[in-house]
């Protein structure tokens, strides 16, 4: 029978992690591990593919590991919590040590957040929205949590920051993100973070829209106004005390150099004299 190998079961995904170890297929269970040299030794150990280990058939994992035990000193994995396995199957495969790493909670996405976020947390979230002020100099960190429900999808977010007047200030995506950009996503929960430096946005109100993109080229859907915030300028001022024009006000590096006390065709100005020559720029 041919099996569709996607996400953590994909050989391409295992190959993308070759820098951490030699990808090895467990033939009976269909999982992948990375075999690594132990520094200062001729022995090897192995780990599951980062961040979660998955099998096509967990019932045959113990047989695969029995064949592997003469080649590696130890193997450590973190099982994919959404895979179909039982605790007794894991204990058979890992008789030496099996520990609970963390508890995971599954949210029914057909329900609204108000049904599963506690009233206590909702209260403090509303209170925070009333008192938080973002200053011009403050760096901004935007976090987006989202579910990939189709394993093997090449997925990324595209962020649009809009001014109060509806002008697109900028659009950004994770083109320089090193870990996941351009790679197939396994099914599960992801978090993407974008950093906006301080001294970049001008005073004003801003709205953030987010688009889900597949295959780095096709928009899947777009949600407008997922985040709204105000930028205020409370910093010390000298000279100009009004609002700076424009939607951005980056703090750029300036240099001024003295180039001499006179130029050809431009004479010195005597005290009390009227200067009528046009300015000269180069």
N, C-alpha and C positions, 0 to 999 in steps of 0.2 A: 504494500500500500504506500502511495506517495503522500508525504505529509508536507503541508505548507509551513515552512520554517521562517517565522517572523519574530521581530522583537528580540528578546533575550535568547531565543532559540536560533536566531539567524547566524549562519557562519560568517557573514559579512560583519556583523556586530562583534563577534569574537575576534575576528581578524583586525578590527579597528583598535583593539586593545593589546596588540602584539608587543608594544613597547614595554608592557608590564609583565609579560611572560609568553611562553609558547602556547598558542591555542591548541587544545586537545579535545576531540569529540569523545563523549562517552557513548559508545555505539548502541547499547541496549536501551538506555533511558533517554537518549537524545539531548542530554545537556552538554554544556561546554565549560571547561575549566582552563585556567592558565597555569602552566608549569613554570616554576621559577628556580633559578640557581640560588642556593643558600650561600651567602658570602663567606669566604674562607673555608669552603667545604666542597667536596665532590658530590654532595647529596642534593636532592631537589625537594621542594615542597610545592603545593598547588593551592590555588584560591579560585572561588567562583568568579564569573565575570561581574565587574562592578556595574551597578550597585547591588543587584539581586540575581540569584541563581534560579534558573527555571529548567524543568524537565518536560519532555513530551510524555514520558511514562515513568512516574515516580516508583512504581512497583518494582522496576528493574534496576533502580539506582544502586541498591546494595550489591548486586552482582557486578556492576561496573566498578564499584570501589574495591571489591575484592581483587579484581584483576589489576587495579592500579596500586594496591598497597605495597607491592614489591618494587615500585618505581619511584614513589615519593614518600617522604618521611611523614608528612601530615597534609591534610586538606581542610580548609575552612571555607564555609559558604554561608550566605544569608538567603534563605529561601524566599522566593516570590510569594507574598502572603495570599495573593489571589489564585495561586495554582491549586489544583485539586489533589491534595495529599492529606494523609492522616498522621497523627503524632506517632503511632506505632511504626509506621513506615520509616519515618525519620530516625527513630531510635534503633531500628534494625540497620539502617545505613550508617549511622554515627553512634556506635555503641560506647565509644570512649568518653565522649563529652557532647552534651546537647543542652543548651541553655536558652532561655527566653530573652531575646534581645530587647524587645519593646512591644508594647500593646499598640494595636492599630484600630482606629475607629472608622467605620464606613458610613458615609452620609448618603441618604436617599435624595438624589438631585432633583427628584420630582417635587420635593417639598421646599417651601420658602425658608430662608435662613432663620426667620423668627421662630420656626418650629423646633429648631435644634440648637440655636445659640441661646445660652441662658439669659434670663432677664437681667441678671447682675452684669454680665458683659455688655449687653445692649445698652444699659444705663450709662456705663462709663464710656462707651463708644460715642454716644450722643453728647455726653458732657465734654469729651475731648474735642469734638468737632466745633464746640462753641468757644473754646478758649485757645486753641492752637493757632499761632500766627507764624507764618513763614516769612523770614526776612530776606532781603536781597542777597545778603552774604551767606545765607544758610544753604548748604548742599541738600538736595532732595533725593530721597531713595524711594522709588516706586516699585512695589512688589505685586505680582499677579500670580495667583494660584489657579490652576486649571487642570482638568482631567483629559487625558488621551484615552479614548474608549476603543480605538482601533489600533491594536499593536502593529508595528511596522510602519506607521505613518511618519513621514518627514514633516515635522510641524515646527512652526515658530510664530512668535507674536510680532506685530508691527504697531508701534505707538505713534499717535498723532497728538501733539500739544497745540491747542487752539487758543487764540486770544479771545477776550470778551466780545470783540467785534467780529469774530468768525474768521480771522486770519490764521492760516496754518503757520505757526511759529517754526516748527520743525517736525520731521518724521524720522523715526529711528527704528532699527531692527538689530538683532544680535549677530551681525555679519562677522564680528571679530570674536564671538564667543567660542572658546576652544573645545569644550567638552561635548556639547550636544548638537550644535548647529550643523545642519546638513546630514545628520545621522538619523536612522529610523528610531522612533520612540517606542519603547515597550508600553503596554497598557498600564496606566496608573496616574498618580497625581504629580504634577510638576509645578515648580515655582520659577518664574523669570523675574529678574531684577534689573532695573535700569537706573543709572545714577546721573542726575543733573547737577553739574557743579554750581557752587555759589558764585555770585557776581556774574550771572549769565542772563537770567530773566529780569526784565524791567518790572517796575511797580505795575500792578494791575491784577485782573482776574483771569484765571486760565482754566480750561477744560481739557480733559484727556479722553481720547477715544482709543479703542484697542481693536485690532483686526487679527483674526487667526488666519495664518497662511500655511498652505500645504505645498510640498515640493518646491519650496522657496520661490514660488511664482504665482500661485493661484489663491486669491482671497476666499476663505471659507465662509466667514461671516464677520460683521463689524458691529461693535457696540459703542455708541456715542455717550459722552458725558459720564463715564464710569467713575471719574474722579474730578472734583472741582476744588480749586484752592485760590487763595489770594496771596499776592506778594506785597509786602510793605517795606518801606525804607525808613528805618529808625536810626541809621548810622549818623555819625558826625559829618557836617558839611562845612565847606569853606567856599566862598565865592558864590556859586549858583545854588539857590535853595528851592528852585522849582522842580517839576518832574522832567526827567530826561526824555526826549522823543524816542520813538521806536519801540518795538516789542522785546528787544534784547538790549542789554547794556553790558557787554563783556568787559572785564577788567583786562585790557590789553597792555602790553609792554611798550612804553614810549621812550625815545631817546632824543635829547637835544644837545647839539654840539656848537660851540663857538667857532666860526670859520674865519674870523679876521675882523679888523676894525674898519675896513673900507673895501669897495669894489670899483672896478673900472666903470666910469660913466656915472657913478653915484658919489656925490661930494659929501663932506661933513656938514652937519647942520649947526650953524652958529646959534648961540643963545638969542632968543627973541625973533629969529628968522622964520618965515613961513615956508614950509616944505610942500612943493606942489608936484614933485615927480611921481610917476606911477610906480607901484611896487613891482619888483622883479623877482620872479620865481624860477627855480631851476630844479 
